[in-house]
């Protein structure tokens, strides 16, 4: 049963797959004319420059010494070896289309929630599809490519941001999936254990009954007891099941993923990071407020007029406003302070503090004495 | 016979009624009054259909709401039977009431069965008939004709337009044959007559699929109102029907065809662009607006419809990237290529739809949303292109449906890719199973929409399994036993051979010679003692073949041959029907015969072995499903996780319902008799899972027998059966005349009164089990025993 693991298909497993386009046994490499019939291990590679198919040995032979021209007649592209790869799709046109789509999708990655309504989003999708379609089929290639590049340049930031979101979503989805798989495995195991336990109990009960019968006890009593034991166990199990169900219900996410709902749990901190951080507050919330005067924007001092305009002074960061503020603060500093009051206050305070410290000291000593170690 | 259930007058077309029929009707009425769903099990051959119809028709005619009845059955023959019953019932009603009621009852079946067009009806395959019919009847074909183009039209279909749309066929009950005949006379198409008259019918009788398969239901059964009464008869397999209607299998071949279909579409689009670009532009504009033509769904000729889409989604506009026709075909092509690539993998994969979508997106940049609209977009495109050769696009449609389903449902479905046909095969022949695991998905719209759904069958035990699996709650859940004046069928469980060795079809012992010999001895003995026909059921074709060849080697078949002819069911339906015919002849002319068949085959469902066609049914082995199948395993797992149904419970339930179905084949009425033998050690523990009517007749002493004991009991049983049993002996016990029924009702009434009185003495607000109905009765009873009540109340107050 457990063989039926919900193994997700990972592209890396492709090694086990039949190579794409290997349906006909007498496939021939267009370059060296070797066929699969003679060489069953023939592997075909394509280069996303021109999508011409050739066998792996030809690729080795021609491109090992650096870039070379495509050996297919009529193709003038220069190919490099590292870019050769196995084709994913049987149809090379689709292969190419997907490559183009990859490029487009990396740039046009706006999300539905960026749009005001579905209509706008759909229009956007339509436009993107138009561009993609043009790129694929080579309609107005220059124009489209220019549009494409313009968009990329204009929205570089947004593109990056959305790509980040996308990858975040994917990773969170992967985590979720992993967790789910783990849960399924656990549940399966639990069910198996339960079943085994059941079997064991039944067997035990039977053996117990036999033992008692062998010991010469009354058959009807033994049978009744056995039934009771079994009934009790069944009730226990039911209760346990109920418990498990409740547990399960609690585990389940508050909004069950139902038909049509988006299954991807969006990373919760998605948009939060974008909010501007609050400014650092060095004084921890204490604000200096001037109560005795109000600061004007501008004061007329003849000797400061120069400083307001002179580039030599301003360049250093001198700010007349700052000067005003400071001058006023100096002038009014100490106006709200009454020394006599403060002195008496301090005297009282110091007295209050002394007493508890004494007490604390004695207490500490007591503890110390009681301490056996 | 005319009688009342509470205030409802019922006309029953026979002079006598069975007690269980009466009980069945009472429970039905209770369900209809309460407005909920119910599960009812009534033994086969006790007139389930007629009691159902007579009650519901009476209900319709008596109450002002005139709730429509939708009666769904499984096979053509059952549909025809039900129509005939209905016709007889209505005739009886007309005789009794002295007037013909304004009443319409119609049956609907596929185009293939109802076509009258001289050339189309000769086609063999149903899908070809469908598509040819569409090409002659679709709306755009007619428009073309009006524009003066030279196109063929179906005259039968056209004639319908000349008639009043709500009166295409006179009132009355029309059997399928009757419809065909009337259609031929009036030169009108029976299929479209039935389809268009559905809103004006009192009773509609058709196959499950018209209601359960979301692809069809959306089109056919859309306009049925909420208060319809829906009946699923022979519903013991309903969960499988639900699952099959949403499961899709894709092979490499079908993908290739789908790819060809997509290429054809592309060609059509370029053609249309050159000739009539406006049409595509119009479609595009409509899609942009997110408008759906109001009459689209009503379009009878539509190519396909949406498989079970949530309503909110249907209102949404098609995503922008598949709005243009050429974008959509490119999209389809990409999707098909992707599937092809997946098929190349050489190991088994099972994955959930979300993980499939994830991978799909990584590889081909197909998002979930456009995928979900795939089916709908394809329909719209096909309509715009006005394609007529629709059968070529069937594989493409399948792919589109698959896409839509996979993108719509996250749970309840599983993709299983099996690269090899069997474990030992070396040449890959991949199949992509997209299996539905949850029967509740397909049937949910039915339960949501209709207030009363009645699920009934001869064998639907254990009853509580069905509400659990299908996700609904019941008002009434009842199993009736069969009232019999004498014990007319003998169920037995044989667990040991004459040599006291246990017999079982379990995997470890199934091919042991001693086991096989014991089974053989059982067959030989019963072939000697049974008159006329014997039906033997095996768990699978494979086991049947191996056991028959072993019997041949042991000389057992030679012994059987002396007393009976041996016939075998094969997977081929024509061979089987030939075997059946021979079997019937042999039974009728006294030679006697044995039919060896399979518990899940064609014979086990729907073919009756009444009277001398089946006097003994032998069930050799418990008919478990093939448990190594990946699809079954996935479903079991799903059932455990979602509905808390344990694997073994489900397997055993499934085996026993098939077993009960097999056993029920032999007894088709009260004057019939037969022996039912379950030959497997494991049956001894499973007897509680048999339907009530069988298990109540199964004596404790007969539940654990050896072959020789079984033979002795069977002989004794057949001797009692051979005594003449005049029909009047049954009266009052297993059949009631009007007088008996009145007596019964009086007795019940008296009992209820007593209960009332007692309950009244306890407390005023008497709350019964049956909610509304009991309250209603209480009201009624209160009027009668008002005085007593008052006294009692006074006494209590003081």
Interface residues (C-beta under 8 A of the other chain):
Chain A: X1 X4 X5 X6 X7 X8 X9 X11 X13 X14 X16 X17 X18 X19 X20 X88 X89 X90 X91 X94 X97 X98 X101 X102 X105 X118 X119 X121 X122 X123 X124 X125 X126 X127 X128 X129 X130 X133 X136 X170 X173 X177 X184 X187 X188 X191 X195 X241 X245 X257 X258 X259 X260 X261 X263
Chain B: X288 X290 X310 X312 X313 X316 X317 X318 X319 X320 X321 X322 X323 X324 X326 X327 X330 X333 X334 X337 X338 X340 X341 X342 X344 X345 X346 X347 X349 X350 X351 X352 X354 X355 X356 X358 X359 X362 X363 X364 X365 X408 X409 X410 X411 X428 X630 X633 X634 X637 X640 X641 X644 X646 X647 X648
